[in-house]
Amino acid sequence: MDTTKIEKLLKNCDLRELYSIEAILTDLIEKAKQNAAKQEETKGKQLRAEDRFDTNLMGTLIRVTDIKPGERKEFSINIQDLSRSGMRFKVDTNFIPSRIVEILFGAPGGKIKKTFMEVVRMRKHTNQDGAWLEVGCRSVSDEAVRRVRLQEERIVRMRNKLHKKSGVLVLVVGPETEEIAKLINRINIEGYQAKRVDSPLIAIETAKKLKAHLVVYYQGKMLCRDKELLKVATSGPSSLATLAIVDNEEQQFDLFRAGIDECLHIHHGDDLLFFAMERALIGHTIRQNETLTGQVLVVSNDNTKINLVFYQFEDRGYICQVERDMEKALEIDISQYDLVLSDYDEIAVDNFRILREKFKKTPLIALCDDMSYGTQAMADGANNYLCIPPTKENMHMILESCITKAVVA
């Protein structure tokens, strides 16, 4: 704007006129500031309403679940891309996430937001400024988050189960050397049962025959070099956990992406070996979804039983659905449930047998009025029985038997 003409006009004004002009200009400037603030707020709202926008905001990422119960670590992250359905951010290479992460970040308009997301991919980058991880996440439902919270409590019980180390068979894959002999001796002294095998193929075959729980690949670098060998190493039974000993971070990321449950740097073998073994064992169980996830189906037309069982499970954080009609219960898609409880007495015994035959792979608990019916229900295929009214001790025993059955067969 050319202000020359305005300056000439102002020179011809007296002091009183200049004061009036000053008041007018002050008012106009104030209104202009208010309009600019409104436009900025409108722009921010539009930005937040869009499906996707780029930002360089800083936030804090908190690990909601870890293989070690109760562990919560904070990382400073740089958010590269954010949308309603997902997020992409940079974080340091020490970050090894659980499946669900909690993210606190600043949103446009100055608001602080907290959300839960699922980690779906990681990629390592390196340049002259150093190394970092690029992590991709997607949104998850509140139900998924709730299940993860429950899982934290179950991990504690799983770790307690692993304290009975004599029942855990560990296969160490590698040549017959002094180093491997010392490793096997350490594992045996700790209380596990360990034996050496020559190759991944023999390890997988031996694991199937002996029902081993963990395979330790002493030379992780060999798996990275030979892709076919790596496929064999990750082709074991669903109950078999895997641990690889590696020389560097590149090998670690390659093996994680290929499906190896846990990696241990060779320089940390003396200090972190047994911690890594437990992470592999428990982590594999979690990733294979062998534990309950909090969905319970109660099949009963007895209001007393329904109320007593319903409140016990709800207090523990489980979601219960009640079905009073046996025919409708048999039509339910049982894949979404992790535990079924059903009446078992003189009247309902036939229905119970039908339910057992229909839902073969789902744990089935008999609801009984006394212990005599419970032993009969076990003979008819029940995984366990619960006498009414259920005590806290009996409820804990039932859940323990169902939750940790897959940790150590």
C-alpha positions in Angstrom: 0.0 0.0 0.0 1.3 3.5 -0.9 1.1 5.6 2.2 2.5 8.8 0.7 -0.9 10.4 0.1 -1.9 9.6 3.7 1.2 11.2 5.1 0.6 14.4 3.1 -3.0 14.7 4.4 -1.8 14.1 8.0 0.7 16.9 7.8 -2.1 19.4 7.2 -4.0 18.3 10.3 -3.9 20.0 13.6 -3.3 18.3 16.9 -7.0 17.7 17.8 -7.6 16.1 14.4 -4.5 13.9 14.8 -5.8 12.7 18.2 -9.2 11.7 16.6 -7.4 9.9 13.8 -5.2 8.1 16.3 -8.3 6.8 18.1 -9.8 5.6 14.9 -6.6 3.8 13.9 -6.3 2.2 17.3 -9.9 0.9 17.0 -9.2 -0.4 13.5 -6.0 -2.1 14.6 -7.8 -3.9 17.5 -10.5 -5.1 15.2 -8.0 -6.3 12.7 -6.2 -8.4 15.4 -9.5 -9.9 16.5 -10.3 -10.8 12.9 -6.9 -12.4 12.4 -7.3 -14.5 15.6 -10.7 -15.7 14.4 -9.3 -16.6 11.0 -6.5 -18.5 12.6 -8.9 -20.4 14.8 -11.1 -21.2 11.8 -8.1 -22.4 9.9 -7.1 -24.6 12.8 -10.6 -26.2 13.0 -10.5 -26.9 9.3 -7.1 -28.4 9.6 -8.3 -30.7 12.4 -11.3 -31.7 10.4 -9.3 -32.8 7.4 -8.5 -36.5 7.0 -4.7 -36.0 6.9 -2.2 -33.3 7.7 1.6 -33.1 8.1 3.2 -31.8 11.3 6.5 -31.7 13.1 5.1 -31.7 16.6 6.9 -33.3 19.5 5.2 -35.8 21.7 5.8 -38.5 24.3 5.2 -42.2 23.6 4.6 -44.5 26.5 4.8 -48.3 26.2 1.5 -49.5 27.5 2.4 -53.2 27.6 5.7 -54.9 27.7 6.8 -58.5 28.0 7.9 -57.6 31.5 4.8 -56.7 33.5 4.5 -53.1 34.7 7.3 -51.8 32.6 6.5 -48.4 31.1 9.2 -46.4 29.3 8.9 -43.0 27.7 10.4 -42.0 24.4 10.6 -38.6 22.8 9.2 -38.9 19.3 8.9 -36.7 16.2 5.5 -37.1 14.5 5.9 -37.0 10.7 2.4 -37.7 9.7 -0.9 -37.9 11.5 -4.5 -38.8 10.5 -7.7 -40.0 12.0 -6.7 -43.6 11.2 -3.0 -43.6 12.0 0.3 -42.0 12.7 3.9 -42.1 11.5 6.7 -41.0 13.7 10.5 -41.1 14.3 12.0 -42.5 17.5 15.4 -43.7 18.7 16.6 -47.2 18.0 16.3 -48.4 21.6 12.5 -48.5 21.1 11.2 -52.1 20.9 7.5 -51.7 21.2 4.7 -53.8 22.4 1.7 -54.3 20.1 -0.3 -51.4 21.6 1.3 -48.1 22.5 0.0 -45.0 24.3 0.8 -41.7 22.5 0.6 -38.2 24.0 1.0 -35.4 21.4 0.2 -31.8 20.7 -2.6 -31.3 18.2 -3.2 -28.2 16.0 -4.8 -25.4 18.1 -2.6 -26.1 21.1 -4.6 -29.0 22.4 -2.9 -32.0 24.1 -4.3 -35.3 23.0 -3.8 -38.9 24.2 -4.5 -41.9 22.1 -3.8 -45.6 21.9 -2.5 -47.1 18.6 -1.2 -50.4 17.3 2.3 -50.7 15.9 2.0 -52.2 12.4 5.5 -51.5 10.9 9.0 -50.3 11.7 11.9 -49.3 9.4 15.4 -48.3 10.4 17.0 -45.2 8.8 20.6 -44.0 9.0 22.3 -40.8 7.7 25.0 -38.4 8.8 22.9 -37.3 11.7 22.6 -40.8 13.2 20.1 -43.7 13.2 16.4 -43.7 14.0 13.3 -45.8 13.6 10.3 -44.9 11.5 7.3 -46.4 13.1 3.8 -46.7 11.6 0.7 -47.0 13.8 -3.0 -47.4 13.3 -5.9 -46.6 15.6 -7.4 -49.3 17.8 -10.7 -49.6 19.6 -11.2 -49.1 23.3 -12.0 -52.9 23.5 -8.5 -53.7 22.1 -6.9 -51.4 24.7 -9.0 -53.0 27.5 -7.8 -56.4 26.5 -4.2 -55.3 26.6 -4.7 -54.0 30.1 -6.0 -57.4 31.1 -3.1 -59.0 29.4 -0.7 -57.2 31.6 -2.2 -58.9 34.6 -2.0 -62.3 32.9 1.6 -61.9 32.1 2.4 -61.8 35.8 0.7 -65.2 36.2 2.6 -66.5 33.2 5.9 -65.4 34.6 5.1 -67.1 37.9 4.3 -70.3 36.0 7.8 -70.1 34.3 9.4 -70.3 37.7 8.9 -74.0 37.5 11.8 -74.2 35.2 12.4 -77.9 35.3 9.4 -78.4 33.0 10.8 -76.1 30.3 12.8 -77.8 27.5 15.3 -75.6 25.6 17.1 -76.6 22.4 20.3 -74.9 21.6 21.2 -74.9 17.9 24.9 -74.7 17.0 28.1 -76.7 16.5 29.7 -78.7 19.3 32.0 -76.0 20.7 33.2 -75.0 24.1 31.1 -71.8 24.0 27.9 -73.7 23.4 28.7 -76.3 26.0 29.1 -73.5 28.5 25.8 -72.0 27.4 23.9 -75.3 27.8 25.5 -75.9 31.2 24.4 -72.4 32.4 20.8 -73.1 31.3 20.8 -76.4 33.1 22.2 -74.9 36.2 19.5 -72.3 36.2 16.9 -75.1 36.4 15.8 -75.5 32.7 16.3 -78.6 30.7 18.7 -77.9 27.8 20.2 -80.0 25.0 22.2 -79.2 21.8 21.2 -79.9 18.2 23.2 -79.3 15.0 20.8 -77.5 12.7 17.4 -75.6 12.7 15.8 -78.5 10.8 16.8 -81.0 13.5 15.7 -78.5 16.1 12.2 -78.2 14.6 11.8 -82.0 14.3 13.1 -82.5 17.8 10.8 -79.8 19.2 7.8 -81.6 17.7 8.8 -85.0 19.1 9.8 -83.8 22.6 7.4 -80.8 22.8 10.2 -78.3 23.4 9.2 -74.8 24.5 12.2 -72.7 23.3 14.8 -72.9 20.5 18.0 -70.8 21.0 19.8 -70.1 17.7 23.4 -69.4 18.8 24.5 -68.1 15.4 21.8 -65.6 14.5 24.0 -64.2 11.7 23.7 -67.5 9.8 20.0 -67.1 9.7 20.3 -63.6 8.3 22.6 -64.9 5.5 20.5 -67.9 4.5 16.8 -67.0 3.9 15.8 -70.6 3.4 17.4 -71.5 6.8 15.5 -68.7 8.4 12.2 -70.0 7.0 13.0 -73.4 8.6 13.9 -71.7 11.9 10.5 -70.0 12.1 8.4 -73.0 10.9 8.1 -74.7 14.2 5.0 -75.7 16.2 2.7 -72.8 17.3 3.8 -73.4 20.9 7.6 -73.1 20.1 9.3 -69.8 21.0 12.5 -68.7 19.4 15.6 -66.7 20.5 18.5 -65.8 18.4 21.9 -64.5 19.5 23.1 -61.7 17.2 26.2 -59.6 16.6 24.5 -56.2 15.8 21.3 -54.3 15.5 20.9 -55.0 11.7 20.7 -58.7 12.4 18.2 -58.0 15.3 15.8 -56.1 13.1 16.0 -58.6 10.2 15.2 -61.5 12.5 12.4 -59.6 14.3 10.8 -58.9 10.9 11.1 -62.6 9.9 9.3 -63.8 13.0 12.0 -64.6 15.6 10.4 -63.9 19.0 13.5 -62.4 20.8 17.1 -61.4 20.0 20.0 -61.1 22.4 23.3 -59.3 21.6 26.2 -61.6 22.0 28.0 -59.1 24.3 25.0 -59.2 26.7 24.8 -63.0 26.9 26.3 -63.2 30.3 23.9 -60.7 31.9 20.7 -60.9 30.0 20.4 -64.5 28.8 17.7 -65.7 31.1 15.8 -62.4 30.9 15.8 -62.8 27.1 14.6 -66.4 27.4 11.7 -65.4 29.5 10.8 -62.6 27.1 10.8 -65.1 24.2 8.7 -67.7 26.0 6.1 -65.2 27.3 6.1 -63.0 24.3 5.5 -65.9 21.9 2.6 -67.1 24.0 1.0 -63.6 23.8 1.6 -63.1 20.1 0.1 -66.6 19.4 -3.1 -65.4 21.2 -3.1 -68.6 23.4 -4.5 -66.7 26.4 -7.9 -65.5 27.2 -8.9 -62.1 25.8 -11.7 -61.3 28.1 -14.8 -62.5 26.3 -17.0 -65.0 28.3 -20.3 -66.6 27.2 -22.6 -67.8 30.0 -25.3 -70.3 28.9 -27.9 -70.6 31.6 -31.5 -69.9 32.4 -30.9 -69.7 36.2 -30.9 -66.1 37.3 -29.1 -66.9 40.5 -26.2 -68.5 38.7 -26.1 -65.8 36.0 -25.9 -63.0 38.5 -23.3 -64.6 40.7 -21.0 -65.5 37.8 -21.7 -62.3 35.8 -20.6 -60.0 38.7 -17.5 -62.1 39.5 -16.2 -61.9 35.9 -17.2 -58.2 35.5 -15.2 -57.3 38.6 -12.2 -58.9 37.0 -12.6 -56.8 33.8 -14.1 -59.5 31.5 -17.0 -58.9 29.2 -19.9 -61.4 29.7 -22.7 -62.3 27.4 -25.7 -64.3 28.7 -27.7 -66.7 26.5 -30.7 -68.4 28.1 -31.7 -70.4 25.1 -29.5 -73.5 24.4 -30.6 -73.6 20.7 -29.5 -70.0 20.2 -26.3 -70.6 22.1 -25.4 -73.3 19.6 -25.8 -70.9 16.7 -23.4 -68.3 18.2 -20.0 -67.7 16.5 -17.9 -69.0 19.3 -14.6 -67.7 17.8 -15.2 -64.4 19.5 -15.3 -66.0 22.9 -12.5 -67.3 25.0 -14.4 -69.1 27.7 -17.9 -70.7 27.9 -19.8 -71.4 31.2 -22.8 -73.6 31.1 -25.3 -75.2 33.5 -24.7 -78.8 34.5 -27.2 -80.7 36.5 -29.7 -83.6 36.1 -31.9 -81.5 33.8 -29.1 -79.8 31.7 -26.6 -82.6 31.3 -27.7 -83.5 27.7 -27.5 -79.9 26.7 -24.1 -79.7 28.2 -22.8 -82.6 26.1 -24.2 -81.0 23.0 -22.4 -77.8 23.8 -19.2 -79.7 24.4 -19.4 -81.4 21.1 -20.2 -78.1 19.3 -17.4 -76.0 20.8 -14.5 -78.5 20.9 -11.7 -76.0 21.0 -13.1 -73.5 23.5 -12.6 -74.0 27.3 -15.9 -75.1 28.8 -16.7 -74.7 32.5 -19.6 -76.5 34.1 -21.7 -74.5 36.6 -22.7 -76.9 39.3 -24.7 -76.9 42.5 -22.3 -79.3 44.3 -19.0 -81.0 43.8 -20.6 -84.4 42.8 -22.0 -82.9 39.6 -18.6 -81.3 39.0 -16.7 -84.6 38.8 -19.4 -86.0 36.5 -19.1 -82.9 34.3 -15.3 -83.4 33.9 -16.1 -87.0 32.7 -18.5 -85.5 30.1 -15.7 -83.2 28.7 -15.7 -80.1 30.9 -12.3 -78.4 31.3 -13.2 -77.6 34.8 -16.2 -76.9 37.0 -17.4 -74.1 39.3 -19.6 -74.7 42.3 -22.3 -72.1 43.0 -21.9 -69.7 44.7 -18.3 -69.3 43.4 -15.6 -68.2 45.8 -12.8 -65.9 44.9 -10.3 -68.8 45.3 -12.3 -71.1 43.0 -12.7 -68.3 40.4 -9.0 -67.6 40.5 -8.2 -71.3 40.1 -10.5 -71.6 37.1 -9.0 -68.6 35.3 -5.5 -69.7 36.1 -6.1 -73.1 34.6 -7.5 -71.6 31.4 -5.1 -68.7 31.0 -1.8 -70.3 31.6 -2.4 -73.8 30.1 -0.5 -72.8 26.9 2.6 -71.4 28.6 4.1 -74.7 29.7 2.3 -77.8 28.3 
